């Protein structure tokens, strides 16, 4: 495998250090990560996983400082949950890295090709992007996920993880860089600009020619800022105003279990349900039981008049509630006349992330799957399954809500582009 050693005349931290300097190092390192063999990538990822386990106490201690600062700054329970790393979560991070190492190497995979009439043979093959940038907030797990996926797809990574997780991210990046060096791979393949604050994020957004693709993960405002201000190509990951529709044929136990799981299992993430739409013909039958199960789990229900008639504990929903990503133990619930009205509500308020219908009517299920224009559309399943790990991708870059190149949970293939290889025998064009 190719090995790059840092120039001793240019130490990693100097007075000339800047976001641009680090991004240039990543760009140079990307030429070498692109040439890594599959075995070299696996060796690097297992070294990272082993190091995370060995230094878990360091990670947890740093994370504890971030959590304490976050609580003092009152950043909210949802962000604190996303920020938290305990022994179990660090072990899960290491396991996710090993899962990525076990995935097929996408680089060099032939995705198309043919022979031209003149005999020139064409092949379209997957190649790394080069440098993948990520701007995110209060998600130290993303630091590891992005780096692992970038390496396995032959890319270098530049990370901006936000001030809320700065202690955790500093330790995690240090661990991963040390692990790369231990197996003879340049640590410059993983860079962070966290210590430059917002200036680091701004530099990344304007680093055309240094960063090949930029992925924002976080609040709607962060994503909007990156999308509108970047001169670098952006893969947009969107907020999750996620819907579940309860059809009149929906089994009561499925309705209750799926809605509760989709809201309560981990309410602070983007695939948690935020709005439940109930067809009027099902409301009397399913709403009281579903609502009682939610309330028993501490969920506050924001309901329209029909819901509040059936659920006295519900609070009045406002227009704003239908467009709200609560990221906590709150949920909006509305009765709609029919499937047409449910689909119209989703078209108006959905962020294009994930929607699910609970039904035993095959025609309605197929209509819902066909007509709903979101990255992931489900029938009779919890929206919490919209996840790279659950889909078999190992870790995930994010969940793309755009329609170009990548959509839905993004894994290794979404961190590659393609190029055409042409093999001829002296042909010239007439």
Steps between C-alpha positions, in 0.01 A plus 500: 500500500623855437652676794548872540718651770451855611764751393705565818540859387123549522376375839130436549450818703690812408435871509416472129233236569159583356188323374634531146832342601323201652270462202802503268655223711180302462504558125855370478415203722201417280732400217636228726171386656368458145776245437455301819430134445190342651722326756666831585163660567389211717825519699450873557140461614577218740783707646251783558245266659760345730625844601150622582447207734844536657454872562130498588572656839665799332200543269249477783692745716515756218133443425416558866652847473291570191185377673566716806554807285190420295286468811631833628416660166155336500535355150200273559438133567494402132847638429635364827378154403667525160816627664526230766763226471512231766683168501221330305491771233877503458490123458225547242719751315783249482259228386367730227854560375556124482170465315623753244825306465299188417311671217604444138747758371311718249811642331567347159159335481374491140154654476460502124672476168489381144708473187468778244441404134863593425625249757590737787402331827330725758464437872338726759661440840456642849770738626535701823382860509832604654430713807169467683410785734240480776352782708287379789410580861488314832552162330839354596395168348498673160870577544577129496231398250606751234869426540445124476276525195735747334799269546318186382391687185855624439443861609656739748275683749482855633275536804332789677310359793386812683577655835261282702713189436842660472664303785360168376589567137854608584566171675325291233692661215827457689427132559420439134803688371726305737341175383567584135862583575537168683426308179709719272226719356529877509297650785444804277213304344287606800488872573297717735445875490310512829763712670440780248136532605252641251788618282584135442148423380501807275833397351362154424194644327725709276769236440419431138787295359606373844179332616321295236167450674355643823241331720317703769330318789308676772225753546293636215674837539849344478405304189343805337810707570730242344277449197460873427852620580718223359694523177590134553252236374267404787306182566204628701388304803167631620306543817253226582137607520405134477143372461310181578153451352254272680263362237150381587621141453801546730524225766479656845807320634711599197384860531584522868830316488636670188403855602641457851823352366537769235457777761647362821782260409731798439305824467798728435586366154381601155312177423274525806137562410375854558145494357238223501211533256194286576229431243163601641358150456772367733509778757249373759658154488872574512560850640415438870723193524792649303481827691487323837811301413682819396396691811607204716849552352500870587407630155313830470241486220419814301158421353236657279141529623414141409803365684432710810142371509638144514806583714418757771868517605607625157594866458367710216707474183589815310591542134865507606475151650443336161841626383690436825781252550467458877803273554354417839202339671240704312286408204232661282186301420220584259188331365464517120194409297669254266826393340481788253508749786785311669706512182426872457614567859825310439565689177459829683694435819743213439873566479537203266666273755284198593127424501318178594144368467342242729244306298392157380345637181740402222369759253536785749846383598617496139345841435677644805834347399463635147371851572699609804814680380741447789843340523355196681135391483382210715199282568437338837842576644651748742665806351794432731622250241616784274863462594818397321577232756150353484513505119824301508737784410699486825530859615336777297611834365153638554149472361475695179169671423616638166444326167839526327765226531397374844163465675416337832762341728842555346767234516822426316370516145369852559854616583624402158466645154571320174738534213514341157792285391553462128731232357573516133744364241599805298147620407454862382175688449399562139 
